[in-house]
Amino acid sequence: MLMRTTLTLEPDVAQQVRQRMAEKKLPLKRVINDALREGLSSSRKKERLKPFRVEPFSLEFKPGIDRDKLNQLNDELQFEEFLEKRRRETEC
């Protein structure tokens, strides 16, 4: 069953519709129907999703690692990686 209706689009939505029509070389009717199908079906899928929960856990550091100096440790590891990469480049 077809339904004829008048639809008033806000300017930003109308611009997006025009862009989609030009990109896909589709008529207005097809672009609007596709967008409505996609939007209506995705809202049903969202309802079925379980809420996302973050499960915290205790992060235990190995002995000798100072939590206050993690950035320094990261810098040292990156510098070692840089030196190794440069060594391999000079060998080639």
C-alpha positions in Angstrom: 0.0 0.0 0.0 1.5 3.3 -1.0 1.0 6.4 1.1 1.2 9.9 -0.3 2.2 12.7 2.1 3.7 16.1 2.2 7.0 16.2 4.0 8.7 19.4 5.2 12.4 19.0 5.6 14.6 21.3 7.7 17.3 23.0 5.6 20.2 20.9 6.9 18.3 17.6 6.2 17.2 18.9 2.8 20.9 19.6 2.0 21.9 16.1 3.0 19.1 14.6 0.9 20.3 16.6 -2.1 23.9 15.5 -1.6 22.8 11.8 -1.3 20.7 12.1 -4.5 23.7 13.6 -6.4 26.2 11.0 -5.0 24.1 8.0 -5.6 22.2 9.3 -8.6 18.9 8.3 -7.0 15.5 10.0 -7.1 14.2 11.8 -4.0 11.6 9.1 -3.3 14.3 6.4 -3.1 16.7 8.5 -0.9 13.9 9.3 1.6 12.6 5.8 1.8 16.0 4.3 2.2 16.9 6.8 5.0 13.6 6.2 6.8 14.1 2.4 6.6 17.6 2.6 7.9 16.6 5.0 10.7 13.5 3.1 11.8 15.3 -0.3 11.8 18.3 1.0 13.7 16.2 2.4 16.5 14.7 -1.1 17.0 18.2 -2.6 17.2 19.3 -0.1 19.8 16.4 -1.1 22.1 17.6 -4.7 22.1 21.2 -3.9 23.1 22.2 -4.5 26.7 23.6 -1.4 28.5 27.3 -1.1 28.4 29.0 -1.6 31.8 32.6 -1.1 32.8 33.8 -3.7 35.2 36.7 -2.2 37.2 39.5 -4.3 38.4 42.6 -3.8 40.4 45.7 -3.1 38.3 48.7 -4.5 40.1 52.1 -3.3 39.1 55.2 -5.5 39.3 57.8 -4.6 41.9 60.1 -1.9 40.8 57.5 0.0 38.7 56.7 3.4 40.2 53.2 4.5 39.2 54.2 8.1 39.4 56.9 7.6 36.7 54.9 5.7 34.1 55.4 8.4 31.5 59.1 8.3 32.1 59.1 4.5 31.6 57.1 5.0 28.4 59.6 7.6 27.1 62.5 5.2 27.8 60.8 2.3 26.0 60.0 4.5 23.0 63.6 5.8 22.9 64.9 2.2 23.0 62.6 1.3 20.2 63.8 4.3 18.2 67.4 3.4 18.7 66.8 -0.2 17.6 65.0 1.0 14.5 67.8 3.4 13.6 70.3 0.6 14.1 68.4 -1.7 11.7 68.2 1.2 9.1 72.0 1.8 9.2 72.7 -1.9 8.8 70.7 -2.1 5.6 
